[in-house]
Amino acid sequence: MKRVLTTTILGIALILSSNISAEAGFIADKKAAIQQARIEKSVYKDIENLFEKQDEYAARYDLEGLKTLYGDKFINCDGYNKEVYFSLVKETWETYPDITYSTEIKNIKLNGDYATVETHETAVATTQDDMDIVESIGELNSTSNCIYHLERGSNNKWVITGEQVLDEVSTLKYGDARFVKMSLESPTMIGAGQEYNANLKVDLPSDVIVIASINQEKIVNPAAKPEEKFRKLSEEQTLSRIFKANTENLNEYNVASVGITRAEAVSETKFRVYMNGLAFIMTRINVVPKNNFAEPGDADE
């Protein structure tokens, strides 16, 4: 009986020892997970602070401060390096001196010293540029969804090394066009050399005369000015065009120009037609270069 009891006690001791060891391992793992979570939380906060600073510098139009958040190797999806990119930022601020930005972080993914940040961004501004056709302040509204690529340096500081614009829509409206709903539909991504449709829709009665054009512009610097070919919109107040994406490894914009006209009776037989609204809508098309080294697989293999 004593031997059985001793064996039983020994068995219980072994079980308890095993359980304590397992519990200790569980606690150690738990502590490690908590510590890792703390580290990741700190990293997330550092990245969030970077984008808060980005908005702060932009709100103060502090170009030099904004540059400190970007790495020297920065490149964006249009092939612009840091120097070209910030020359365009400066040009934008000179054109729209009251522009304001807002950035909403949608997701952050960490991979060691690298990270990707998905954002939704808006920009609002006015322009005092004189328009001979419409005497009115222009109102700019822009929205985009982007992915930023970040890298952490030896000083533990995160910097932006790349920017990918997934989609982008910008409108600049003057006069009565500011109160008119309109849209330009085009694909956000297309293969090089492929055809695609661009469709403009304007929410106005068919008795209002609307003229418009849709152009295709390669994203280059400096930008080329396309020739405008205005057409009267159909009774449905729509305009469509078919384009062929470029094969020069360049992204594109579709830009619609919209003019809203009114007729005013001067006499019983004469009318004066004038433009009281003007708008420009721009959408981005990311062009995927053709891969000449990708061949279709053999399904039978």
C-alpha positions as a Markdown table, in Angstrom:
| # | Residue | x | y | z |
|---|---|---|---|---|
| 1 | Met | 0.0 | 0.0 | 0.0 |
| 2 | Lys | 2.8 | 2.3 | 0.9 |
| 3 | Arg | 4.6 | 1.5 | -2.3 |
| 4 | Val | 1.4 | 2.2 | -4.3 |
| 5 | Leu | 0.9 | 5.5 | -2.4 |
| 6 | Thr | 4.5 | 6.5 | -3.0 |
| 7 | Thr | 4.1 | 5.7 | -6.7 |
| 8 | Thr | 0.9 | 7.6 | -6.8 |
| 9 | Ile | 2.5 | 10.6 | -5.1 |
| 10 | Leu | 5.4 | 10.4 | -7.5 |
| 11 | Gly | 3.0 | 10.3 | -10.4 |
| 12 | Ile | 1.1 | 13.3 | -9.1 |
| 13 | Ala | 4.4 | 15.1 | -8.6 |
| 14 | Leu | 5.5 | 14.3 | -12.2 |
| 15 | Ile | 2.2 | 15.5 | -13.5 |
| 16 | Leu | 2.3 | 18.7 | -11.5 |
| 17 | Ser | 5.9 | 19.3 | -12.5 |
| 18 | Ser | 4.9 | 18.8 | -16.1 |
| 19 | Asn | 1.9 | 21.1 | -15.7 |
| 20 | Ile | 4.1 | 23.7 | -14.0 |
| 21 | Ser | 6.6 | 23.5 | -16.8 |
| 22 | Ala | 3.9 | 23.8 | -19.4 |
| 23 | Glu | 2.4 | 26.7 | -17.5 |
| 24 | Ala | 5.7 | 28.4 | -17.3 |
| 25 | Gly | 6.2 | 28.0 | -21.0 |
| 26 | Phe | 2.7 | 29.3 | -21.6 |
| 27 | Ile | 3.4 | 32.3 | -19.4 |
| 28 | Ala | 6.7 | 33.0 | -21.2 |
| 29 | Asp | 5.0 | 32.8 | -24.5 |
| 30 | Lys | 2.3 | 35.1 | -23.3 |
| 31 | Lys | 4.8 | 37.6 | -22.0 |
| 32 | Ala | 6.7 | 37.5 | -25.3 |
| 33 | Ala | 3.4 | 38.0 | -27.2 |
| 34 | Ile | 2.5 | 41.0 | -24.9 |
| 35 | Gln | 6.0 | 42.4 | -25.4 |
| 36 | Gln | 5.7 | 42.0 | -29.2 |
| 37 | Ala | 2.3 | 43.6 | -29.2 |
| 38 | Arg | 3.8 | 46.6 | -27.2 |
| 39 | Ile | 6.6 | 46.9 | -29.8 |
| 40 | Glu | 4.2 | 46.8 | -32.7 |
| 41 | Lys | 1.9 | 49.3 | -31.0 |
| 42 | Ser | 4.8 | 51.6 | -30.6 |
| 43 | Val | 5.8 | 51.1 | -34.3 |
| 44 | Tyr | 2.2 | 51.8 | -35.4 |
| 45 | Lys | 2.2 | 55.0 | -33.4 |
| 46 | Asp | 5.4 | 56.1 | -35.0 |
| 47 | Ile | 4.0 | 55.6 | -38.4 |
| 48 | Glu | 0.7 | 57.3 | -37.5 |
| 49 | Asn | 2.8 | 60.2 | -36.2 |
| 50 | Leu | 4.6 | 60.4 | -39.5 |
| 51 | Phe | 1.4 | 60.9 | -41.4 |
| 52 | Glu | 0.1 | 63.4 | -38.9 |
| 53 | Lys | 3.3 | 65.4 | -39.5 |
| 54 | Gln | 2.8 | 65.1 | -43.2 |
| 55 | Asp | -0.6 | 66.8 | -42.8 |
| 56 | Glu | 0.9 | 69.4 | -40.4 |
| 57 | Tyr | 3.7 | 70.3 | -42.7 |
| 58 | Ala | 1.3 | 70.5 | -45.7 |
| 59 | Ala | -1.1 | 72.7 | -43.7 |
| 60 | Arg | 1.8 | 75.2 | -43.1 |
| 61 | Tyr | 3.1 | 74.8 | -46.7 |
| 62 | Asp | 6.4 | 73.8 | -45.1 |
| 63 | Leu | 8.2 | 72.2 | -48.1 |
| 64 | Glu | 11.5 | 71.6 | -46.3 |
| 65 | Gly | 9.8 | 70.0 | -43.3 |
| 66 | Leu | 7.7 | 67.8 | -45.6 |
| 67 | Lys | 10.9 | 66.6 | -47.4 |
| 68 | Thr | 12.3 | 65.2 | -44.1 |
| 69 | Leu | 9.6 | 62.6 | -44.1 |
| 70 | Tyr | 10.7 | 61.2 | -47.5 |
| 71 | Gly | 13.8 | 59.1 | -48.1 |
| 72 | Asp | 16.4 | 60.1 | -50.7 |
| 73 | Lys | 15.5 | 57.0 | -52.7 |
| 74 | Phe | 11.8 | 58.0 | -52.9 |
| 75 | Ile | 10.1 | 57.1 | -56.2 |
| 76 | Asn | 6.4 | 57.3 | -57.0 |
| 77 | Cys | 4.3 | 55.2 | -59.3 |
| 78 | Asp | 4.7 | 57.7 | -62.1 |
| 79 | Gly | 8.5 | 57.4 | -62.0 |
| 80 | Tyr | 9.0 | 60.8 | -60.3 |
| 81 | Asn | 12.0 | 60.9 | -57.9 |
| 82 | Lys | 12.1 | 63.1 | -54.8 |
| 83 | Glu | 13.3 | 66.2 | -56.6 |
| 84 | Val | 10.7 | 66.1 | -59.3 |
| 85 | Tyr | 7.9 | 65.1 | -56.9 |
| 86 | Phe | 8.6 | 68.1 | -54.6 |
| 87 | Ser | 8.9 | 70.5 | -57.5 |
| 88 | Leu | 5.3 | 69.5 | -58.4 |
| 89 | Val | 4.2 | 69.9 | -54.7 |
| 90 | Lys | 5.6 | 73.4 | -54.8 |
| 91 | Glu | 3.9 | 74.2 | -58.1 |
| 92 | Thr | 0.6 | 72.9 | -56.6 |
| 93 | Trp | 0.9 | 75.2 | -53.6 |
| 94 | Glu | 1.6 | 78.2 | -55.8 |
| 95 | Thr | -1.4 | 77.5 | -57.9 |
| 96 | Tyr | -3.7 | 76.7 | -55.0 |
| 97 | Pro | -2.4 | 78.8 | -52.0 |
| 98 | Asp | -5.2 | 77.8 | -49.7 |
| 99 | Ile | -5.2 | 74.1 | -50.4 |
| 100 | Thr | -5.9 | 71.8 | -47.4 |
| 101 | Tyr | -5.3 | 68.1 | -47.1 |
| 102 | Ser | -6.8 | 65.3 | -45.0 |
| 103 | Thr | -5.3 | 61.8 | -44.7 |
| 104 | Glu | -7.2 | 58.8 | -43.3 |
| 105 | Ile | -5.1 | 55.7 | -42.6 |
| 106 | Lys | -7.0 | 52.6 | -43.6 |
| 107 | Asn | -4.5 | 49.9 | -42.9 |
| 108 | Ile | -0.8 | 49.4 | -41.8 |
| 109 | Lys | 1.2 | 46.3 | -42.6 |
| 110 | Leu | 4.6 | 45.7 | -41.0 |
| 111 | Asn | 7.4 | 43.6 | -42.4 |
| 112 | Gly | 10.5 | 44.1 | -40.2 |
| 113 | Asp | 12.1 | 47.4 | -41.2 |
| 114 | Tyr | 9.5 | 47.8 | -44.0 |
| 115 | Ala | 5.9 | 48.8 | -44.0 |
| 116 | Thr | 3.0 | 49.6 | -46.3 |
| 117 | Val | 0.3 | 52.1 | -45.4 |
| 118 | Glu | -3.0 | 52.3 | -47.2 |
| 119 | Thr | -4.7 | 55.7 | -47.1 |
| 120 | His | -7.7 | 57.6 | -48.3 |
| 121 | Glu | -6.9 | 61.3 | -49.0 |
| 122 | Thr | -8.8 | 64.4 | -49.9 |
| 123 | Ala | -7.7 | 67.9 | -51.0 |
| 124 | Val | -9.8 | 71.0 | -51.2 |
| 125 | Ala | -8.8 | 74.4 | -52.6 |
| 126 | Thr | -9.9 | 77.5 | -54.5 |
| 127 | Thr | -8.2 | 79.3 | -57.3 |
| 128 | Gln | -8.4 | 83.0 | -58.2 |
| 129 | Asp | -7.1 | 82.5 | -61.7 |
| 130 | Asp | -8.9 | 84.7 | -64.2 |
| 131 | Met | -11.1 | 82.9 | -66.6 |
| 132 | Asp | -12.2 | 84.9 | -69.6 |
| 133 | Ile | -15.2 | 82.7 | -70.2 |
| 134 | Val | -16.5 | 82.5 | -66.6 |
| 135 | Glu | -15.9 | 85.2 | -64.1 |
| 136 | Ser | -15.9 | 83.1 | -60.9 |
| 137 | Ile | -13.7 | 81.5 | -58.3 |
| 138 | Gly | -12.7 | 77.9 | -59.2 |
| 139 | Glu | -13.3 | 75.2 | -56.6 |
| 140 | Leu | -11.0 | 72.2 | -56.5 |
| 141 | Asn | -11.9 | 68.8 | -54.9 |
| 142 | Ser | -9.7 | 65.8 | -55.1 |
| 143 | Thr | -9.9 | 62.3 | -53.6 |
| 144 | Ser | -7.5 | 59.4 | -53.9 |
| 145 | Asn | -6.6 | 56.0 | -52.4 |
| 146 | Cys | -2.9 | 55.4 | -52.1 |
| 147 | Ile | -0.4 | 52.9 | -50.7 |
| 148 | Tyr | 2.8 | 54.3 | -49.2 |
| 149 | His | 5.9 | 52.3 | -48.9 |
| 150 | Leu | 8.0 | 53.0 | -45.8 |
| 151 | Glu | 11.5 | 52.0 | -44.6 |
| 152 | Arg | 13.0 | 52.3 | -41.1 |
| 153 | Gly | 16.6 | 53.5 | -41.0 |
| 154 | Ser | 19.5 | 52.8 | -38.6 |
| 155 | Asn | 18.3 | 55.8 | -36.5 |
| 156 | Asn | 14.9 | 54.0 | -36.0 |
| 157 | Lys | 13.2 | 56.7 | -38.0 |
| 158 | Trp | 10.6 | 55.8 | -40.6 |
| 159 | Val | 10.7 | 57.5 | -44.0 |
| 160 | Ile | 8.5 | 57.3 | -47.1 |
| 161 | Thr | 10.3 | 55.6 | -49.9 |
| 162 | Gly | 7.5 | 55.1 | -52.4 |
| 163 | Glu | 3.9 | 56.1 | -53.3 |
| 164 | Gln | 1.4 | 54.2 | -55.3 |
| 165 | Val | -1.9 | 55.9 | -56.3 |
| 166 | Leu | -4.6 | 53.3 | -56.7 |
| 167 | Asp | -7.2 | 55.7 | -57.9 |
| 168 | Glu | -7.7 | 59.4 | -58.1 |
| 169 | Val | -10.5 | 61.8 | -59.1 |
| 170 | Ser | -10.1 | 65.5 | -59.2 |
| 171 | Thr | -12.6 | 68.2 | -60.2 |
| 172 | Leu | -12.1 | 71.9 | -60.8 |
| 173 | Lys | -15.4 | 73.8 | -61.2 |
| 174 | Tyr | -16.3 | 77.4 | -62.0 |
| 175 | Gly | -19.6 | 79.3 | -61.9 |
| 176 | Asp | -22.8 | 77.3 | -62.1 |
| 177 | Ala | -20.8 | 74.1 | -62.7 |
| 178 | Arg | -20.0 | 74.1 | -59.0 |
| 179 | Phe | -23.6 | 73.0 | -58.3 |
| 180 | Val | -23.9 | 70.4 | -61.0 |
| 181 | Lys | -23.3 | 66.7 | -60.4 |
| 182 | Met | -21.1 | 65.2 | -63.1 |
| 183 | Ser | -18.8 | 62.1 | -63.3 |
| 184 | Leu | -16.1 | 60.7 | -65.6 |
| 185 | Glu | -16.0 | 56.9 | -65.7 |
| 186 | Ser | -12.8 | 55.2 | -66.8 |
| 187 | Pro | -10.9 | 52.1 | -65.7 |
| 188 | Thr | -8.4 | 52.5 | -62.9 |
| 189 | Met | -6.0 | 50.0 | -64.5 |
| 190 | Ile | -5.5 | 48.9 | -68.1 |
| 191 | Gly | -2.9 | 46.9 | -70.0 |
| 192 | Ala | -0.5 | 48.8 | -72.2 |
| 193 | Gly | -1.9 | 49.2 | -75.7 |
| 194 | Gln | -5.4 | 48.0 | -74.7 |
| 195 | Glu | -8.6 | 50.0 | -75.7 |
| 196 | Tyr | -10.9 | 51.4 | -73.0 |
| 197 | Asn | -14.0 | 53.6 | -72.7 |
| 198 | Ala | -14.3 | 56.9 | -71.0 |
| 199 | Asn | -17.8 | 58.0 | -70.2 |
| 200 | Leu | -18.9 | 61.5 | -69.1 |
| 201 | Lys | -22.3 | 62.0 | -67.4 |
| 202 | Val | -23.7 | 65.4 | -66.5 |
| 203 | Asp | -26.8 | 65.7 | -64.3 |
| 204 | Leu | -28.7 | 68.5 | -66.1 |
| 205 | Pro | -31.9 | 68.8 | -68.1 |
| 206 | Ser | -31.6 | 68.1 | -71.8 |
| 207 | Asp | -32.8 | 71.6 | -72.6 |
| 208 | Val | -29.6 | 73.0 | -71.1 |
| 209 | Ile | -26.9 | 73.2 | -73.7 |
| 210 | Val | -23.7 | 71.4 | -72.5 |
| 211 | Ile | -20.6 | 71.1 | -74.5 |
| 212 | Ala | -17.7 | 68.9 | -73.5 |
| 213 | Ser | -14.6 | 67.1 | -74.5 |
| 214 | Ile | -12.6 | 64.1 | -73.2 |
| 215 | Asn | -8.9 | 63.9 | -73.6 |
| 216 | Gln | -6.2 | 61.4 | -72.9 |
| 217 | Glu | -3.0 | 62.7 | -71.3 |
| 218 | Lys | 0.1 | 60.8 | -70.4 |
| 219 | Ile | 1.5 | 61.6 | -66.9 |
| 220 | Val | 4.7 | 63.4 | -67.7 |
| 221 | Asn | 6.5 | 66.5 | -66.5 |
| 222 | Pro | 6.0 | 69.1 | -67.9 |
| 223 | Ala | 2.5 | 68.1 | -69.0 |
| 224 | Ala | 1.5 | 68.5 | -72.6 |
| 225 | Lys | -1.6 | 70.6 | -73.5 |
| 226 | Pro | -4.1 | 68.5 | -75.5 |
| 227 | Glu | -6.2 | 70.0 | -78.3 |
| 228 | Glu | -9.8 | 70.5 | -77.1 |
| 229 | Lys | -12.5 | 69.2 | -79.4 |
| 230 | Phe | -15.8 | 70.2 | -77.9 |
| 231 | Arg | -19.0 | 68.3 | -78.7 |
| 232 | Lys | -22.6 | 69.0 | -77.7 |
| 233 | Leu | -23.8 | 66.4 | -75.3 |
| 234 | Ser | -26.5 | 63.9 | -76.3 |
| 235 | Glu | -30.1 | 64.2 | -75.0 |
| 236 | Glu | -29.0 | 62.0 | -72.2 |
| 237 | Gln | -26.3 | 64.5 | -71.3 |
| 238 | Thr | -23.5 | 61.9 | -71.9 |
| 239 | Leu | -20.3 | 61.8 | -73.9 |
| 240 | Ser | -18.2 | 58.7 | -74.6 |
| 241 | Arg | -14.8 | 58.2 | -76.2 |
| 242 | Ile | -12.7 | 55.2 | -76.9 |
| 243 | Phe | -8.9 | 55.4 | -76.2 |
| 244 | Lys | -6.0 | 53.2 | -76.6 |
| 245 | Ala | -3.6 | 53.0 | -73.7 |
| 246 | Asn | -0.1 | 54.1 | -74.4 |
| 247 | Thr | 2.8 | 51.6 | -74.8 |
| 248 | Glu | 5.5 | 53.9 | -73.4 |
| 249 | Asn | 5.4 | 52.6 | -69.8 |
| 250 | Leu | 3.5 | 55.7 | -68.6 |
| 251 | Asn | 0.3 | 56.2 | -66.6 |
| 252 | Glu | -2.4 | 58.3 | -68.0 |
| 253 | Tyr | -5.2 | 60.8 | -67.1 |
| 254 | Asn | -8.5 | 61.2 | -68.7 |
| 255 | Val | -9.6 | 64.8 | -68.5 |
| 256 | Ala | -13.1 | 66.0 | -69.3 |
| 257 | Ser | -13.8 | 69.7 | -70.0 |
| 258 | Val | -17.4 | 70.7 | -69.5 |
| 259 | Gly | -19.0 | 74.0 | -70.5 |
| 260 | Ile | -22.6 | 74.9 | -69.4 |
| 261 | Thr | -24.3 | 77.6 | -71.6 |
| 262 | Arg | -27.4 | 79.6 | -71.2 |
| 263 | Ala | -29.5 | 81.5 | -73.7 |
| 264 | Glu | -30.8 | 85.0 | -72.9 |
| 265 | Ala | -33.4 | 86.8 | -75.0 |
| 266 | Val | -32.1 | 90.1 | -76.3 |
| 267 | Ser | -35.2 | 90.7 | -78.5 |
| 268 | Glu | -38.0 | 88.7 | -80.0 |
| 269 | Thr | -35.7 | 87.4 | -82.7 |
| 270 | Lys | -32.3 | 87.5 | -81.1 |
| 271 | Phe | -30.7 | 85.5 | -78.3 |
| 272 | Arg | -27.4 | 85.9 | -76.5 |
| 273 | Val | -25.7 | 82.6 | -75.7 |
| 274 | Tyr | -23.1 | 82.8 | -72.9 |
| 275 | Met | -21.2 | 80.3 | -70.7 |
| 276 | Asn | -22.0 | 80.4 | -67.0 |
| 277 | Gly | -20.3 | 77.3 | -65.9 |
| 278 | Leu | -17.1 | 75.5 | -66.6 |
| 279 | Ala | -15.7 | 72.3 | -65.1 |
| 280 | Phe | -12.7 | 70.0 | -65.5 |
| 281 | Ile | -12.7 | 66.4 | -64.3 |
| 282 | Met | -9.6 | 64.2 | -64.1 |
| 283 | Thr | -9.4 | 60.5 | -63.5 |
| 284 | Arg | -6.2 | 58.4 | -63.3 |
| 285 | Ile | -5.6 | 55.3 | -65.3 |
| 286 | Asn | -2.7 | 53.1 | -64.2 |
| 287 | Val | -1.2 | 51.5 | -67.3 |
| 288 | Val | 0.4 | 48.1 | -66.8 |
| 289 | Pro | 3.4 | 47.6 | -69.1 |
| 290 | Lys | 3.3 | 44.5 | -71.3 |
| 291 | Asn | 5.5 | 41.6 | -70.1 |
| 292 | Asn | 7.1 | 40.1 | -73.1 |
| 293 | Phe | 8.6 | 37.3 | -71.0 |
| 294 | Ala | 5.3 | 36.0 | -69.6 |
| 295 | Glu | 3.9 | 33.0 | -71.6 |
| 296 | Pro | 0.6 | 31.2 | -70.9 |
| 297 | Gly | 1.1 | 27.9 | -69.1 |
| 298 | Asp | 0.1 | 24.6 | -70.5 |
| 299 | Ala | -2.9 | 23.3 | -68.7 |
| 300 | Asp | -2.1 | 19.7 | -69.6 |
| 301 | Glu | 1.3 | 19.7 | -67.9 |
